[in-house]
Amino acid sequence: MSTAVAAAPRAFNPARGEPAWVRWTLIVIALAFLLGFLFLPLAVVFAQGFSKGWTVFWEALTEENALLAARLTLITALIAVPLNLVFGLAAAWSIAKFEFPGKSLLITLIDLPFSVSPVVSGLIYVLMFGAQGWFGPWLQEHDIKLIFAVPGIVLATIFVTFPFIARELIPLMQAQGTEEEEAALVLGASGWQTFWHVTLPNIRWGLLYGVILCNARAMGEFGAVSVVSGHIRGMTNTLPLHVEILYNEYNSAAAFAVASLLACLALVTLAAKTFLEWHLKQDTADLDPQP
């Protein structure tokens, strides 16, 4: 009897709430899922990219259309991410620090790109700014081209990446409250001084976290950009679209070589995300009241 009682805590720990075999089963299932749906596909991308040797891999990355696609991808990210930084920061600040009519509506609108398919969002821009769209005739009269051009790609990218920074900052700024800003204002600081010396230092890690996620999505976006780009080689093709064209032309080695570049971006993003998550946990721990 005593032996059974002594062995019971090993099989079931009330503090953890489940038997050990349940925990290990869940861990094995999770690892198997990651292996089958994440690590193996990632390994295949790199293996296929180098399947014909380093020379073919390097030529695929340095080919003119690939360089132009990389250039357009960087240009799009360099425009979309700073704009979303400003928009997301302003939206998060207003939602977390102030009360105003329509606040719930603003939060809903921020989440809209998450609930709308990227292809649908791209189609919306075509229906608005295309040749047969609402503003199409006026744009043609003034020789302004948005669809099947770089501006349309930037607009679609801004739309699908807008929530990332705002959604990262809103809960963080709400958790921090307004006491420090109010104290700074009482001591005579201006609004900009309060923002630069109080608000911004408190949210710096969350802001960087949102920027990294926003940049990764901007550089890897396919659906919305595919609709508005027109797939004009050397002009409106980003790296994801260039991968699709190479694969459709049965140039799989070059397609996987370029895809490996995007995979490297994902790995760098994951490493930076992990680093910033640690800092965010440290900042959140500092906000919790000490017992």
N, C-alpha and C positions, 0 to 999 in steps of 0.2 A: 504494500500500500504506500509506504513512504517513498519507495523508488518511483512509483507512478506519479506521485505528487511532485517529486523533485524534477522529473523529466518534463512535466507539463509546461513550464515556462519556456523550454527550448522549442517545443512545437508551436506554441501560441503565446505571444507576448501581448498582454492586454494593453500595454502602453502604445503599441504600434497598431493594434486593432485588427490584424489579420495573421493567419499562419504563415510560416516562412515559405512554404511551397507556393502560396499564392503570389507573394512578392517576386520570387524567382521566375515563376511562369510569366508574369507581366513583363519582367525585365527581358527575358528571352524573346518574347513576342515583339517587344519594342525594338530590340537589337536586330532581329530577323527582318523586320519591316524596313529599318534604316539600311541594312545591308542590301536588300533586294530592290528597294526603290530609290536609294540615294547613292550609296557608295559604288555599287556595281555599275549603274549608268554613268556615273562620273568617271570611273576607271575606263569604261568603254570609249568615252569621248576622247580621252588622252591616248588610249591605245590605237584607236582608228586614226587619230590625227597624225601619229608617228608611224603608221603602218607602212608607209612608202619611204621612210627615212627622213632625216633632218633636213635634207635639201628641199624636198617637196614641201615639207612643213613650213620652212622659212619662205619659200617662194609664194606659198599661198597667203602668208601674212604680209608680204612686201609687194604683192601684185598691185597694180595701179588702182583697180576698182576696190580692192580691200582697204587700201590706204585712204581712198576717198570716203568709203563707208565709215571707217574709223574716225576720220576727221569730222564727218557730219554727226556721228554719235557724240563726240566730245563737244561739238558746238551746241547741239541740242541740250546736253546736260549742263553746260556752262550757262545757258540762258534759263532753262527751266528750274534748276535747283536754287539759284539765288532769288528768283522771283517767288518760288514757293517758300523760301526761307523768310522773306518779308511778309508774304500773305499769312503763312502759318503762325509766325510769331505774333503778328497783329491780332489774328483771330483768337489765338490761345490767351493772349494777354487780356483782351476784352472779355472773353468768356470767364476766365478764372478770377479776374480782379474786379469786375463790375457787374451790376445787375441792370438789365434794360429790357424793354419789350422786344419780343422776337428772338430772345436768346436760344430757346429750344429749337426754333426754326433754323437758326444759324448752325447749331450743332448737327442737325439733320442734314443740312446742305453740305457740310464738311464730309459727312459719311457717304454722300451720294456716289462718288466714284467707286467706293467699295461694293456697292450694290448693283451697279450698272456694268454690263459686259464691256470690256475695252473696244470690242468691235462695234458695239452699238454707239459708244461715245464717239468713235471715229466717224460713223455714219451720220451722227448728228451734225458734225462740222461740215460734212459734204452737203447735207440738206440745207445748211445755213449759208455756206460760202461757196458752194460749187456753182458751175455755170448755170444750172437750172434751179439753184437755191434761192432763198429769200433775198439775200444781198448780192447774188451772183451778177445780175445785170449792172448794178451800180458799180461793183468792183471792176467789171470789164470795161465800163465807160471810163474809169479813172486808171486803167491799166495797172490794177493791183491784183496780184495772184497769190492766193493763200493755199488753195487746195492743189495737190500735186506739186508742191513747192515746199521750201524749208519752213516758212511761217506756219503752214498747216501742221507740219510735223511737230514744231515747238508747241503750238496750241494744244494738240492732242496729248503730248507728253505732260504738259502742265496740268491738264485735267486729271489724268490718271494718277499723277503723283502728288496732287495737292494735299490729301489727308495725312500723309506720313509725318510731317513735322508738327502740324497742329495737333494730331492725335497723340503724339508723344509728349508734347508740352502741357496739354490741358490738365491731365491728372496730376502731373508733377507740380504745376503752379497752384492748383487747387489745394494740394497737400501742404504746400508751404504757407498758404494764407497770405494776408495782406499786412500783417503787423509790422514787418521790417520796412516796407514801403511807406506806411503811415508814419512810422517813427522818423524816417528820413525827411519826409515832407514837413513834419512838425519842427524838425531841427533846421529847416530853412533850405533844404535841397530843392532844386527845380525838378520838373518831371523827367527831363533828359538825364540829369545827374542821378536821379533815383534809379532810372532804368540801367544806365551804364555801370553804376557802382554797387547796386543792390540786387536788382532783378536778374540781370544778365549773368553775374558770377554764380548765382544760385541755380541757374538752369543750364549752365554751360555743357555739362555732360549729356543731359537729355537732348539739348539742341544738336550737339554733334551726332548723337545716336540717330535722331530723325533725319539729319542731312545725309548720313551714310546710307540709310535705307532708301531715302528719296533718290539719291544718285544711282544706286544699284538698279532701282526700278526704271529710272529714266533711260539708262544705258541698255537695259535689257528688254524694254517694252517692244512688243510685236503687234498685238491685235489692232490697237487704235492707229498706230503708225502705218501699218500695212494698208489700211483703208484710205488714208489721206495722202499717202506718198506717191502713188502711181507707179511705183517700182521702176523708176527711171534710173538705169544703171549709171553709176558715176555721178549722179545728181541728187536723187532723193532716196537712195538706199542706205539705211543704217546697217550696223553689223548683223543684227538678227535677220533682217531682210536679205542681206548678202548671203548668209548661211542658207536660207531657204532657196535662193536662186541656184547656188552651187549644188545643193542636194538634188534639186529638180533636174539639173543638167547631168546627173549621175557622176558628178565630180566629188565623190564622197570623201576622199582624203583631204581635199582642200576645205570642204564644208566642215569636217570635224576639226581641222586645224584652226579655222576661225572660231568655231564653237568652243574650242579649248581656251581661247583667249577670254571669252565670256565666262567660262567656268573658272578661270583664274580670278576674274573680277568677283565672282560669287564667293570664292574661298577667302579672298582678301576682305570682302565685306563681312563674312562670318567671323573672321579673326577680330576685326575692329569692333564688330557688334558684341562679341564676348568680352572684350576689354572694357567697352563702355558700359555694358551691363553690370560689371563689377563695380565701377565707379558710381553708377546709379544706385546700386544697393547700399553703398557706403553713404551716399547723400541721404537716401531714405532712412537709413538707420540713425543718422544724425538728427533727423526730424522727429523721431519717436521720443516721447518723454522717458526719461530715465526713472527706474523704480526707486 
